[in-house]
């Protein structure tokens, strides 16, 4: 039987504690602010788009992980 994409996702992310997603979002916000202060505006905007992705990964894992169990 073929492995579902969600099975592959959960096999990998089950090893990641939930707080990692939160701190990755906070870290990328701080990195974006630092880059902005350093005058690297384009890179700052790029890194500044990461926090929602990290938070959505954590939310997705939390909501669907409970449904999988």
Secondary structure by P-SEA (a helix, b strand, c coil): ccccaaaaaaaaacccccaaaaaaaaaaaaaaaaaaaacaaaaaaaaaacaaaaaaaaaaaaaaaaaac
